[in-house]
Amino acid sequence: MRATPSCVHPVERREWRELNTTTKRDYINAVICLAAKESLFEHGSSRYDDFAYMHVFEGTVTHYAASFLPWHRYFIHTYEKALKEECGFQGSLPYWDWALDAHDLVASPIFDPIDGFGGNGTSGNSEPGIFGGHCLTEGPFANATRHWQSKSNGHGFDILKNPHCLSRGFQAGEKKSKLEDRVTTDAINSMLSIPTYEKFVDVLEVQAYNSIPQFVRGDFYGLTAPNGKIAV
């Protein structure tokens, strides 16, 4: 019987607010570094843009499919590897525990303008073609340019070259409250109790997973979600 390889040096991913200020800024600086490096695929775009491109390119077959979780685990592993090997990041990829902020997603420290990823886009400074998007003008990624946009063609998604400002457009009102209800501790625990993988992954993607892009909107909405520069 073939032995199963053991995981000798597992990486521990920590929630954003568990990181000290130095580690947060080291991570943000590594992301900025990756966005300053030349793309492997497209002249004029960046290594950071490569990940948005690949998410669109593979996304039509890795969403609403059995491969949803393992593919995304490999995707973020590859991203973490690039941050470490190309930009000298010494930590591990952080994550955002949505349930901690389900009472008010806007108030999350994730959106802190200094020790986070910046907040909402600037009202009135809209980005045509990016769903609900307004240019981000505060925080470490203020006035950043992203290269790719995804657009539905009726049976899948096309990848469009569209250099544009990094944009967000936070959802508000009753819609925001409904999205927050999907990421409460009770909602997550209910989802985790689902007995079959098929049903679990379907509920995960339709409910909790999709709620955050539908709240943030802008670049984070759609298959170019990696444009959004938010730890998830």
C-alpha positions in Angstrom: 0.0 0.0 0.0 1.4 3.4 -1.0 2.2 5.7 1.9 0.5 9.1 2.0 3.1 11.9 2.0 3.0 13.9 5.2 2.8 17.7 5.4 6.2 18.5 7.0 6.0 22.3 7.0 2.3 23.4 6.8 1.7 27.1 6.3 -0.5 28.7 8.9 -2.9 31.4 7.5 -3.9 34.0 10.0 -6.9 36.3 10.1 -6.0 39.9 9.1 -6.6 41.4 12.5 -4.3 38.9 14.1 -1.3 40.3 12.3 0.8 43.0 13.8 1.3 46.3 12.0 4.7 45.3 10.5 3.4 42.1 9.0 0.3 43.8 7.5 2.5 46.4 5.9 5.0 43.8 4.7 2.1 42.0 3.0 0.7 45.2 1.4 4.2 46.1 0.2 4.6 42.7 -1.4 1.4 43.2 -3.3 2.5 46.6 -4.5 5.8 45.0 -5.6 4.0 42.3 -7.6 1.9 45.0 -9.3 5.1 46.8 -10.3 6.6 43.8 -12.1 6.1 43.0 -15.8 3.5 40.4 -16.7 4.5 37.0 -17.9 1.6 37.1 -20.5 0.9 40.6 -21.7 3.2 43.5 -22.3 2.1 46.6 -20.4 0.3 44.7 -17.7 1.7 43.4 -14.4 2.4 40.2 -12.6 -0.5 41.0 -10.3 -2.7 41.4 -13.4 -1.7 37.9 -14.4 -3.7 36.4 -11.5 -6.9 38.3 -12.6 -6.3 37.0 -16.2 -6.0 33.4 -15.1 -9.0 33.7 -12.8 -11.1 34.7 -15.8 -9.4 32.2 -18.2 -10.1 29.2 -15.9 -13.0 30.6 -14.0 -15.7 29.4 -16.4 -14.9 25.8 -15.6 -13.8 26.1 -12.0 -16.9 27.9 -10.6 -20.1 26.0 -9.9 -18.1 22.8 -10.3 -16.6 20.1 -8.1 -13.1 21.6 -8.7 -14.1 25.0 -7.1 -12.4 24.5 -3.7 -9.2 22.6 -4.8 -8.6 24.9 -7.8 -8.9 28.0 -5.6 -6.6 26.5 -3.0 -4.0 26.0 -5.7 -4.6 29.5 -7.1 -3.9 31.2 -3.8 -0.9 28.9 -3.2 0.5 30.1 -6.5 -0.2 33.7 -5.6 1.5 33.3 -2.2 4.5 31.7 -3.9 4.8 34.7 -6.2 4.7 37.1 -3.3 7.5 35.2 -1.5 9.7 34.3 -4.4 9.4 37.5 -6.5 8.8 40.1 -3.8 10.5 38.7 -0.7 7.4 38.3 1.4 8.3 36.3 4.5 4.8 35.7 6.0 1.9 33.6 4.9 -1.2 34.7 3.0 -3.7 36.2 5.4 -7.5 35.7 5.2 -10.6 37.7 6.2 -13.0 36.1 8.6 -16.2 37.6 7.3 -18.3 36.5 10.2 -16.4 38.8 12.5 -17.7 41.8 10.5 -21.2 40.5 9.6 -22.8 43.2 11.8 -21.3 45.9 9.5 -18.9 44.9 6.6 -18.1 48.5 5.9 -16.5 48.9 9.4 -14.1 45.9 8.9 -10.4 46.7 9.6 -9.8 45.1 6.1 -10.9 48.5 4.7 -8.6 50.6 7.0 -6.9 53.3 4.8 -3.5 52.8 6.6 -3.3 49.2 7.9 -5.8 47.7 5.5 -6.7 47.7 1.8 -8.4 51.1 1.6 -12.1 51.7 1.7 -14.9 52.5 -0.8 -14.4 54.0 -4.1 -15.0 57.8 -4.4 -18.6 58.7 -5.1 -19.0 60.4 -8.4 -15.6 59.1 -9.7 -17.2 56.2 -11.6 -15.4 53.6 -13.8 -17.6 52.8 -16.9 -18.1 49.1 -17.5 -17.1 48.1 -14.0 -20.2 47.0 -12.1 -21.0 49.7 -9.5 -17.3 50.8 -9.6 -15.9 54.1 -8.4 -12.2 54.8 -8.4 -10.3 54.0 -5.2 -8.6 57.2 -4.1 -7.4 56.3 -0.5 -5.2 53.7 1.1 -2.1 51.8 -0.2 -3.8 51.0 -3.6 -5.2 54.4 -4.3 -5.2 55.3 -8.0 -3.9 51.9 -9.0 -4.6 50.8 -12.6 -5.8 47.3 -13.4 -5.5 45.8 -16.9 -8.2 43.2 -17.4 -12.0 43.1 -17.4 -14.4 40.2 -17.7 -17.6 40.4 -19.7 -20.4 37.9 -20.2 -20.9 36.7 -23.7 -24.1 34.8 -22.9 -22.5 31.4 -22.5 -19.2 32.3 -20.7 -16.9 35.2 -20.2 -14.6 37.1 -22.5 -11.3 38.6 -21.3 -11.1 42.2 -22.3 -8.0 44.5 -22.3 -9.4 47.5 -20.4 -6.8 49.5 -18.4 -8.9 51.2 -15.7 -8.7 52.5 -12.1 -9.1 50.0 -9.3 -12.7 50.5 -8.3 -15.1 49.6 -5.5 -18.7 50.5 -4.9 -20.0 49.2 -1.5 -23.5 48.0 -1.5 -25.8 49.7 1.0 -29.3 49.5 2.6 -31.4 46.4 2.6 -29.3 44.6 0.0 -26.2 45.1 2.2 -28.0 43.7 5.3 -29.1 40.6 3.3 -25.6 39.9 2.2 -24.3 40.3 5.8 -26.9 37.7 6.9 -25.2 35.2 4.7 -21.8 35.5 6.4 -22.8 35.4 10.1 -21.4 32.7 12.4 -24.8 31.0 12.4 -25.0 31.0 8.6 -21.4 29.6 8.3 -22.1 26.9 10.9 -25.3 25.9 9.1 -23.4 25.6 5.9 -20.6 23.5 7.5 -23.2 21.0 8.7 -24.2 20.1 5.2 -23.5 16.4 4.9 -22.5 16.1 1.2 -19.7 17.8 -0.7 -21.9 18.5 -3.8 -24.5 20.4 -1.7 -21.9 22.1 0.5 -19.9 23.5 -2.3 -23.0 24.7 -4.1 -24.3 26.6 -1.0 -20.8 27.9 -0.1 -20.4 29.5 -3.6 -24.0 30.8 -4.0 -24.3 32.1 -0.5 -21.2 33.1 1.6 -18.6 33.2 -1.2 -20.6 35.4 -3.5 -21.8 37.7 -0.8 -18.5 39.6 -0.4 -18.1 40.5 -4.1 -21.7 41.5 -4.3 -21.1 43.8 -1.3 -17.7 45.3 -2.5 -18.7 45.4 -6.2 -16.5 47.3 -8.7 -13.4 45.2 -9.6 -14.2 42.6 -7.0 -17.5 41.8 -8.7 -17.1 39.1 -11.4 -14.4 36.8 -12.6 -11.7 39.6 -12.4 -12.2 39.5 -8.6 -8.4 39.2 -8.0 -8.2 42.8 -9.3 -9.8 43.9 -6.0 -6.7 43.4 -3.8 -8.6 42.1 -0.8 -7.6 39.2 1.3 -10.4 36.6 1.4 
